[in-house]
Amino acid sequence: MDQSRDVAVVTGGASGLGAASARRLAEAGMKVVILDIADQSGEALAQELDGVYSHCDVTGEDQVVEGINIAAGLGQIRVLVNCAGIGPPMRTLARDGSPHDLGRFRQVIEINLVGTFNTIRVAASAMSKNEADEHNHRGVIINTASVAAYDGQIGQAAYSASKGGIVGMTLPIARDLSVVGIRVNTIAPGIIDTPLLAGLPEPAKESLALQVLHPKRLGRPDEYADLVMFLVNHQYMNGESIRMDGGIRMGPK
């Protein structure tokens, strides 16, 4: 499939799963636009990939519109990969009985869930203007949830709610966008060795790896990127949420 004239947008593309996806999409010949708030690493990666970086807080309407407009100016946006997100832990009640900070809960929902939808709606509008192929296909959107959508652990109420929301909206959005030939899928990764785990000591990482059925190791960002490319190229995959977790089922903690 000739993808050399296609444009791919990756939110959270400056590091981790987003950066791996950006590299893989660029390898496929696409022009990659990275939307992130990590300016230094985002600009460096964009330069490496001969792509474009745009500072973008996914919760901000104007910044998302600006980023998508930049991408649309480079060609037809055929791919959107949503990787922007945060996951600060906090229990519903702290050990001293104090309640979960409501502002923190709203922040996680706003970035992970609302931010994902914000980018979807703006990118889908641009994609709907693409030239369709013989199957009326105009583009694909790939979101990032988490196994926490299904197996949320202690301290993950906000994170699990946000990721569960992404899973929950995948099918209805796929139904909404089917009329214009845009597919929508979601990947729910397990424990992936990304910068989010960088602060953990090696024994803690090894303990997490032992919880995986097989293979007993942490997942790799490049494996996520491989699944992204599978979903980009497989036109019969639509409306699905796929766990990529080595068979792990998370315990309470």
Protein Blocks (a to p, Z undefined) as FASTA:
>chain_A
ZZklpccddehklgcjllmmmmmmmmnopacddddfblmlmmmmmmmnopacddddfkbm
klmmmmmmmmmmnoccfbdcdfbdcdddcdfbdfkopacdfklmmmmmmmmmmmmmmmmm
mmmmmmmmpccdfkopabdcdddddfklmmccehilmmmmmmmmmmmmmmmmmmmmmmno
pacddddddddddfklmmpcfklmmmmmmmpmbdcddddfklmmmmmmmmmmmmkbghia
cddehhpacdfZZ
